[in-house]
Amino acid sequence: MIEFNQITTLFLATALYLLGMALVNRIGILDRFLIPAPVVGGLIFAIGALILQTTGIVEISLDTSLQSLFMIAFFTTVGLGASFKLIKLGGKLLVIYLLLCGVTVFMQNVIGVSLAKVFNIEPLLGVMSGAVSMSGGHGGAAAYGQTIEDLGITSAVTIGMAAATLGLIFGSLSGGPIARHLIGKYNLKPKEGAVEEYVEQDEKPIGQHSFMIQVTMITLSMAGGTMLGDLFTEATGFVLPAYIGAMFVAVLLRNIVDRFLPGTVNMKEINLIGDVSLAIFLSMALMSIKLWEVAGLALPLVGIIVFQVAFIVAFAIFVMFRALGKDYDAAVMVAGFLGHGLGATPNAMANMGATVNKFGPSRTAFLVVPIVGAFLMDVIFSAPIIITTINILAP
């Protein structure tokens, strides 16, 4: 076995990102279909690890303990970008997007449970291949899987993690191509508006002193979010993910700072930190996927995931895109929706990032998608629907 320690794994994540970027820039199909660079680099490593593992040559072990740090840092930068002024500007679209995401969470559970019965497998395992792993990602699979195993259903965590892995891959690979299809079909262009004008006020040149102020706000929010999560767990018995707590604190901090110290927030620097954190986190997430575990999935589970992907893609193209206005912002939000509807919010941000790098900015999409995908959807829809479904099906 080859073991890579924490620092070496971090190096590999950054090197794979650069490799992915180089391949995207040089291979036309990757650039044309907007495949995110960390997805390309991470999958190459995962495939290589699969070959080495299955041929019996060597097993690779990665220390991805820093992955959560970069994930929390990324979501914190998202929170610091959530000015109440911006939320007000994107209010209608945010509500529409949130409601549509709620519909998909419900339908993912319906599909998972229904097909589990068709394939004659335990319905609770259908839940694990529904909203738990599709919208909830690996975090949801780990958390709810343990709950289902406590009910006497074995292998729930393993199946959920495998389903989440497949969702992560499909979500990463589908967002850019679908957005490109919609943009090309309807000849869509970025539009200038009030949101862009407001944000530009916060995008000042990068400087050492200002940069350290942004780092301090980010780390303060991360620390506060950790404390909030611990207090919430002690008070309720339910786990509040660290990234949600950090993002919540960051939203409050951003708007307090705007009120009493206007001009302190520098979104150019915060976005730079967020982009770096996202790239490293996503690269680590993809490179650490154990594809040999996915290869051992039973045919019924693969069938369920295929139906889930088909539903989400169809819903994105024929319902969400139209409901959001059939414009450029809607196409970019569809890319994000496919990312977190099948994987996780970082995938959504990577999908949208690849899209806007090719076709132009969409501030509205970058406001609406992360707030809904990483926070509002989980609190308002995902948790209540999943917990209710588990209780209904519990033996």
N, C-alpha and C positions, 0 to 999 in steps of 0.2 A: 504493500500500500504506500502511495505517495501522499503525504500530508502537507498541506500548505497552511502556514500560520496566518494570523490576522493581517500582518503587514504584507505578506506575499500575496494573499488573496486580494487585498486592496490594490496592489500593483497590477495583478491580473485583470481586475475589473476595469481599471483605467486603460490598460493596454488593449483590452478587447473592445472598449469603446472606440479607441483610435483606429483599430483594425476595421471595426464596423463602419466608421466614418469614411475611411479610405475606400472600402468596397462599395459603399453607397455612391461615392463620387465617381467611381470608375466603372461600375456595372450598371448599364442603362436601365435594366428592369427593376433594380432596387430603387434607383432614384425616381423612376417613372411611377412606381407604385407606392412611393413614400414610406418605405419600410424604415423604422427608426434605427439609428446606428447601434445603440446598445442591444437591441433585439438581435441584429445580425451577428455582432461579435459574441454575444452570450450564447446564442444557439449553436454557433460553430464550436464553441468549447463544449457545450452539452452533448453535441453529437460525437465529438471526439472522445469524450469521457464514456459515452455509451459503447462505442466501438472497443475501447480498451477494456471496459468492464465485461462485455459479453464474450469477447475472445479470450478472456482469462489472462491477458497480458499484465494488467495492473489496475488497481482500484484507486481512484483519486478522492481525497477527502479535503474539503474546503472549510476554513474557519470564517463563516460569514457573520460573525458577531457584530461587525460594524454596520451591517446592512440596515438594522433598525435605526441606528443613529442617523444615517443619511435619509431614511424614509421620514423620520420625525422632523428633521431639518427642512426637508422639502415641503411638507405640509405646513410647517410653521411659516415659511415664506408665502405660501398660499394665503394663510390667515392674515399676514401683514399686508397683503394686497387687497383685502376686503374692506375697503372704505365704505361706510354706510351711504355716502354720496353715490358711489358706484352701484351699490345694491339697489338703491332707489332708481337709478337710471335704467337698470336692467330688470326691474321688478316683474313686469308682465311675462317676459320670456322665461325668467327664473321659475315662476309659478307653473307655467305650462310644462317646462322641462321636468320639474319635480313631479308633477302629476303623471306624466307619461312614464317616468322611471318607476313610479309606484305601480303602474299597470304591468310593467315588465316583471317586476319582482313577484307579483301575484301569479302571472302567467308562467314564469319559470318554475314555480312550485307545482302548479297544475300539470305542466308538461312532465316534470320529473316523477311525480307520484302516479300519474295516469299511465305513463309508459312502463314504470316499474311493475304495475299490475299486469299490463299486457305481456311483459317479458317474464312474469311470474317470479319476481324477486321481491324482497322485503320493501314495502312502501317507504319506510324511513330511509332506506338507501337511495330511493328516488329523491327524497328531500335533499340528501347530500349532493346529488347531481343537479339540483335545482338552484334556487336563489342563494343557498348557503355557499356554494362554490362558484357559481357564475357571477352574481353581483357581489358576493362576499369575499371571493378570492381565497387565498391560502389562509388568511387570518380567520375568516369565517369558517372555513373547513376545519381548522384546528379547534376552534372554540366550540362550535355546535357539534362537531364530530364526537368530542369527548362526552358531551351531554347525551348523545344518542347511544354511545357505547355504555354509558352508565345505566341505560334502560335495557341492556342485555343484547344489543345488536353489535356483533363483532365486526371489526374491520371498517367501521364507519369513517374513522379518521383517514385511513389509507385511501379509501375510495374517494373521499372528499378532496384530499390533496391531489390525487391523480386527476380528478375532474377539473379542479382548479387549474392544474398545470395545462391541460388541454385548452381550457377556456382562455388562459393567459396567452397561449400561443395564437389561437384563433383571433382573440381580441387585438393582439399586436399586429397580426398580418392582414386583418380585414379593414381596419379603420382608414388607413391611407388610401388604398385602392378604391374603396367605396366613395370617399370624399372626392377623390380625383374624378371618378365617374360622374358624380353629380355636378361638380364644377364645370367639367367639360361639356356635359349634355346640355346644361342650361346657360352656359357661357357666363358664369358668375364672376364678379369682381369684388374686391374688398371695398368697403364704403367708409368714408370719413364721417365722424359724428361726435356727439357730446362726450361719449365715453373716452374716445381717443384724446380729445382735447383736454379733458380733466387729468388723465393719467400723465400726459406729457409734462404737466407741472411738477410731477414728482421725479422725473427722470433727469437728474442733474449729472454732470460729469463725475466720474469715479475718482475719489481721493482717499488717502490713507486714513485721515481722521474720520471722515464720514463713513468710510467702509467699516471701521471698528465700531462706530455707533450702531450700524445695522447689525453687525455680528453680536453686539451686546443685546440688542432687542430680540434677536433670534434665540440666543441662548437663555435669556430671561424667560421668554415664552415657553421654551422647551422645559426649563426647570419648573416653572409654574404649572405647566400642563401635567408633569409627572406628579407633583404634589396634589393637584386636583384629582387626578385619577386614583391615587391612593385613598384620598378622603372619600371619594365617591364609592369606591369598593367597600371601604369599612362601613359606610353608612347604609348601603343598599344590598351589599352582597353580590352585586353585578360588576363585571369588569368593564371599565371604560378604557378603550384602547389609548395608549399614550399619544398617538398622533392626533386623535380627536381632541384630547385635552389641550395639547400644545396649540392646535389650530384655534380652539376656542379662546384661549388666553391671548393669542396673537391678534385675533380680531378685536378684542377689548383694548389691548395695548395700542393697536394702530389708531383706533378712533379716539382714545384718550390723548395720545400724542398729537393727533391732528387738532384736537380742541385746545390744548394748552401749550404745545410747542410746534406750531405749524411750520412746515418746511423741513422738519427733521428727517422724515422718511424719504429715502432715496430709492425709488423702485428700480432704477437701473442696476444698482448694486445688489438689491435684494433678489431681483430676477436672475442676476448672474450666479449668486449663491444657490438659488433654487435650481437653476439649470444644471449646475455641477452636481448637486446632491441627487437630482433625479437621474442623471446619466449614470452615476456610480451605483445607486440603488438598483436601477433596472438592470444594469449589466450584471450585478451580483445575483439578482433574482433569476435571471435567465441562465447564467452559467452554472448555477447550483441545482438546476432541474435534473432529477434522476430519470432520464428517459426510459431506462430499462424497467422501471416500475410502471410507467404508463403502458409500455409494450405488453405487460401482463394483464391488462384490463380485460374483463369478460366482455364478450360481444354485446350483451344487452346494454352495458354502461356506455360503450362507444356509440351505440345507436341512440341513446338518450342525448348524449352530448351533440351529436350531429343534428338532431331535431332542435335542440336549444340554439345552436348556432344559426340554423336556417330561420328560426322564428325571429331572433334578434336582428339579423340582417334584413329580413323582409319588413319587420316593424320599423326599423331605422329608415329605410328607403321610402316606404309607402305611407307611413303614418307620421313619424317624428319630423322628417324633413319638411313635409307639407304643413304640419301644425306649427312649426317654428318660423314659417314664412317663405320657404323655398328660395332663400337668398344665400349669399356667401357665408354669413355667420351661421346659418342653419346647417350648411354642408360641413363646416368645421366642427360644429357641435355634434353632428352625427358621427364624425370620426372619434370624438371624445366619448360619446355614448357607447360605441362599439368597444372601446377600450375598457371602460369600467363596467359595462353591462355583461362582459364576458371575462373580465379579469380583475383589474383594480384601477384606482384613480391615477396612479403613476403611468399606467399604460395609456390612459385617456390623454394625459398631458403630453406623453411622447407622440401619440398619434396626431394630436393637434399641432404640436411643435413641428413635426415633419411636414404637415400640410401648409402651415403659415410660412415656413421657410421657403416653400416652393411658390406659393401663390400670393402671399401678402398677409398683413396682420388682421386679427379678429379679436379685439379687446373684449367684446361681449361674450364670446365663447370662453375665453380664459377667465372671465368673471363667473359665469353661470355654472359651467361644468364642474370645476373643483369644489365649489361650495355645496352643490347638490350631491355630487358623486361621493365626496369624502365625508360629508357631515349630515346634511338634511335628509338624504334618502335613508341612511342607516337608522337615524333616530325616529323619523316619522313613519317609514314604511317597512324597511327590511326586518328589523328586530321584532316588531309586533306580529308581522305576517309569519315569519319563520317560527317563532315561539308558539304561536297559536296552532300552526300546522303540526308541529311536533307533539303538542299536547293532545290534539285530536287523534293522531295516529298511534300514540304511545300505547304499548300493550298493557 
